[in-house]
Amino acid sequence: MTNLTPLKIFNAHEALRKLCDLAEETTTERYGVVGETEREYLRILEVLPPKPTLTMDNFFWTNTNHYLAEAKDNNGETVIMVGPCSDDSIYCIAPQRVQTKLFPIPSSCLTPTGKRYSLKEINSDY
């Protein structure tokens, strides 16, 4: 049996959902059957391990995917990831704080939200 990592379990849940959505669309279009796929989906979910919440511990840092990406910390605070530290932490900023500065957060305490930001130069005529 394969080593079931949180990432593999998460990906299995995502793949199952996509397959069921496609099957539902197809059976509804072709045969007018509605809801059969959802019932089967729920039956399969009963035997799958629970869908894990992935933290940055489950990912290898890449600037392309993670630089200026949003995450939630264990307290639910929104932070923006800036770069990896020398230990298993990631430098972050919290834009909602009055004094925003870089601070490290353990990668196991950061859950990516899927949002990303970019820096943009603003031209001004002073």
Secondary structure, DSSP 8 states (H G I E B T S, - for coil): -----HHHHHHHHHHHHHHHHHHHHHHHHHH---SHHHHHHHHHHTTS-------GGGS---HHHHTTEEEE-TT--EEEEEEE-SSSEEEEE-TTSSS---EEEEGGG-EEEEEE----------
